[in-house]
Amino acid sequence: MIVGIGVDIIEVSRVQKYIAKDNGFKEKVFSKKEIVFCESKGKNKAQHYATRFAAKEAFLKATGQGLLLSNDLNEIEVEVMESGKPEILLAGKLASVTKINKWMVYVSLAHLRSTACAMVVIESVENLEPPIPSEEKSA
């Protein structure tokens, strides 16, 4: 069952302004792994930071609770698997909520030079058995 869908789009220049400042923004919003990954992208690093920021926002929207669930954005980590598929890894309170609710989280990322976008789908895996057709129930 789909619990929620979240989408976020952000201008890369907006994130670029924040990451350029030495005020702790990167460390508050991004995990250590995300910072290492994005910094390795050289002149395109702002696109990667923006995409990850959009994924965090999309995840919180998909929960239906937004920042009320958690404002520890660095506990929402986007990791790219060897296959190229992005995944969201959660830590702290968010990992607990996901485990308790038996959620599977799916993410899709996209970016252009000036814009980044992410979509997140949260699925409850508790009742994934297909329903039994009514004809079979009476047998």
N, C-alpha and C positions, 0 to 999 in steps of 0.2 A: 504494500500500500504506500502510495506517495504521501509523505508527511508535509513536504513543502518544496517550492521552487523559488530560487532567488536569482536575480540578475542585477549586475551593476556595471556601469560604464563610467569611465573617468578620463579626464584629459591628462595626458602624460606630463605636460608642463606644470600642472598643479602639484603632482607628486614630486617632480624634479625640484621645485622650489623648497619643499619640505626636507628632502634628503640632502640638499646642499647645505643646510644649516647644521651646525654642530651643537644641537640642543637635546639630543637623546631621542629624537623622533624615530630614527631607524631602529634603535634597540627596543623601543616601546612597542613598535608595530610589527617588526619582522624578527623571525628567529635567527639565530646565529648562522644556521645553514643557508637560509634565504639571503642573508647579507653577503655571505661568501659567494654564493651563486650569482647574485645580481652584480656585485662588484667585478666579477670576472668577465662581465659582458662589455667592459670598456665604455665607449661612447654611447652604447645602446642600453646602459644599465637602467636608466629611468623608465624605459618601456617595460622592463622585467619587474621592477619594483611596482609600477602602476598596475600591471596585470595581477600581481599577487595581492595588492591592496584591494582590487576589485573582487578577487576571489573571497577574501575575508568578509567583505561587505555582503557579497552574494550569499555566503554561508549563513551569516547572521540573519539575513532576510528569510532564507529558506527555513530556519528554525521557527519563524513566526514570533520570535521574542526579541530579536535584534540585540542591542547593547544591554538590555535588561538581563539577558542570559549571561553575558560576560563582556567586559571591556578590555580584556587581556588579549589584544589582537595577535601578539607574538605567540600565543598558544594555538593559533590556527596557522599551520605551515603547509605551503604548497611545495611538493616535491615532484620532480619529473623522473619517472621510471626509465630504465634503459630502453624500453620500447618507445619512449617519447610520450607516453600517456601521463598526464598530470594526475596527482592524487592529493587529497587533503589529509594531513596527519594532524591529530589533535592531542593536546596535552592538558594537564590540570583539570579544572572543573568541566571543561568542554568534553574531554575524553570520558569523564565519568558519566555525564549526561548522555552521551552517545552510546556508551556501553549499556547503561540502565535501560534506555529506550530501544535498544537493539536496532540502531540506525546504520544504514550503509550510505556513504556520502559519495556522490559523483560530481566531478567538476570538468568544465570545458573552458579553455582560455583562448583569447585572441587579442592581438594588438596590431595597430598600424603605427606609423611614425608619431602621430599626435593623440591617439586614442587607445585605451585598453578596455577590455571587456571580459567578464567572466559570468558563467552560469553554473549554479549548483542545484542538484536535485538530492533530496534526502528521502530515503526509502526505509520504511520499517520492515525488518526481516522477520518479525515475530510470526506473522500469519502469511507465509508465502505459499502454503499449500493451495493448489487450485481448488476452487469450490467443486463439490460433488454435484453433478446434475441431479435435478429433482427426481428423474426417472430411476436413477440408481439408488437413491435414498430409500425408496419404498420397497426395493427388492429384498 
